Amino acid sequence: MTAKDEADTEAGQLYSAERAKAFIDAVVAIAMTLLILPLMESVGEAASSDQSTVEWWNENTGALFAFVLSFAVIGNFWVSHHRQFAGVTAVTNGLIWLTMAWMLTIVWLPIATAVVGQLETDTLQKVLYIGSMLITSLLMLFIQLYLTRHPQVHRIPDDRLRVGLRVDLILVALFAVALIVAVAVPAVSYYAMFLLLLTSPIQRLTSRRTRDR
């Protein structure tokens, strides 16, 4: 089989995008729901040991912070993926497996969140937590690159694809910097995640420079 035949075969293996989108939404919703389970269990444990609400709150401050942060991060990943797939009309085997890998990182995040909320902070914990988000953003970038190279599966304008690639690259860079800072500067720890707030300003700055060329 020639390279052209292989490309034609790949292009012909198109499946319903709507089923894929519904499946992705369900997986993300379940992952976001699982984030709350450790806190639900801690409430039962507090009740059995006659703790007050204040005592429960003080003991679970870290878990509450990790829950809110992870909920916001998964929500942001879902919004980005939703926008990315809005113009996708069909999926191929390659796109399906890339998306499955992306969903794997989303499903893993509740476990990493539970580790952050219940165990003492150490280097491996930071790598597992922030590193998993870095991998998620990398897979978003790979999916964006796949869409760029396979126009038969979407109706996304070229300018939107370029913007998407730029945003994904910025996210990958910021997650990588956040991980390095969190590990290298223990006093900063997970507050390094606030670097992600720079995503929009950096994207606007790079867009302005691109237009000015």
N, C-alpha and C positions, 0 to 999 in steps of 0.2 A: 504494500500500500504506500503510495507517495505521500509527501507532506501535505499536498493539496487535498488528497482524499481524506487524510486524517482530520484536517481542518473542517472539511465539509461534513464529516461524520460527527465531529464535536458540535458543529453548528446545528445539526439536525436533531440532536438529543436535547430537545427543549421540553420543559415540564411546566405545569401551572404555577404561576408566581403567587396566585391568591392563596393556595394551600400552604405554600412556604411562608408567606407573610403571617397567616393565621397561626401556624405552628410556632413561629418566632415570638409572636406576641404572647402566646400561652406560656412558653418557657420563661420569658422575662417576667411575666406576672407572677409565676410560681416562685421564681428566685427572689423577687422582691418581698413576697409574703414570708418566705422562709427566714428572712432576716430578723423577724420579730420573735421567732420561737425561743431563742435563749432567754430573752427578757420575760416571755410568758412563763417559762420554767422557773425563773428566779423569783417571780411573784409568788408562785406556789410554795417555793422553799422558804421565802420570807414569812408567809402566812403560817406555815407549819412550825416555825421557830419563834412565833409571836413578835416579829419585828414590826416597827412602826413604818409608816410611809416614808418618813424622813430618813430612817435608817436604811431602808431599801434603796432610796434614791442615792444616798451617799455611797453605798457599796457598789452601785451599778452605774456610776457616772461615766466611766470609761466605756461600758457596753452601750449606754445610751448615745454617746458621742459617735461610736463606731457604727451604730445602727443608722443614725441620721445621715452620716457621711456616705455610707455605702448605699443607702436608699437614693440619695441625691445623685451619686455617681452612676448607679445602674439606670436611674431615670434619664440621666443625660445621655448615656450610651444608647438607650432605646430611642430617644428622640432623634439622635444622629443617624441611627440605623433606619428609623422610619423614614426620615427625609431621604436617605440614600436609596432606599428601595421604593420610594413613591413612584419613580419613573420606570421601575423594572417591570417588564411585561411577561417575561419567561425566565426560567432558571435552567442551567446546565448542571451536569454532574460536578464539574469543577466548582461552580458557584455554590452548590448545595453543600459540598464538603468544607469549603471555606467558612460558610455560615455555621455549619455544625461545630467547627473548631471555635468560632466566635461564641456560640452559645455555651460551649463547655466552660469557657472562662467566666461567663456570666453565672452559670450554675455553681461554679467553684467559690465565687465571692462570698456567699453566706457562711461557708466554712472558715475562710480567712477572716471574716468579720467576727465570728465567734471566738477565734483565737485571739484577736486584738482585744475583745471585750472581757475575756475571762482569764487570760494568762499574763504573766509579767512581760513587759516589753523587752525584746531583745532584737538582735540584728536579723536573725532568720525570720522573725515575725514580720518585720518591715519589708523584707524581700518578698515574702509570700503575699503580703497584702498589696503593697504598691506595685510590686513586680507583676502580679496578676492583672492589674489594671493597665500596666504598660503593654502586656501581651494582647489584651483586649483591643487597645488602640492600634497596635501593630496590625492585627487582623482586620480592623476596619480599613486601614490603609491598603492592605493586600486586596480586600474586596473592591475598593475603589479603583485600584490598578487593573483588576480583572475586568471591571465594567468598562474601563477605558479601552481595553484591548478586545472587547467582545460587544460591539455595538448592536448585534442582533438580539440581545436580551433586554434592551431598554430603549426608552425615548428621552434620555437625559441630554440636554444641550451641552455642547463642548465647554462653554464657559462655566456652567455649573459643575461639570466634572473637574475642571481646573481648580475652582474654588474649594471643592470637596477635598481634593488632594492636598491643597495647601493647609486646610484646617486640620486634616488628619496628621500631616507632618508636624504641625505645631503641637498637637496633642501628644504625639509620640515623644517629641523633644522635651516637653514640659514634664511628662511623667518620668522620663529618664532623669531629668535634673532633680525632680522631687525625691526620687529614690536615692540618688547620690547624696543629696543634702541630708535626708532623714538618717541615712546610715553614717555619714561622715560627721554629722553634728548631732549627737544624741539629745542635746538640750532642745533642739528644734523638733525632732521626731516627726510625728504625723502632721504638725502644722505646716510642713513643707508642701502639703497638698494644696494649700491656698495659692500656690504658684499657678494653679490651673485657672485662676481668675484672670490671668494675663492672656488667655486664649483669644478673646474678642479684640482687645487692643492690638495685639500682635497681628492678628488677621487683617484688621483695618489698615495698619501701617504697611504691611506687605502688599495689600491690594492697591493702596495709594501709590506706592513706589512702582508697581507694575504698570499702572495707568500712566504715570509720568514719563515712562521710558519712550 
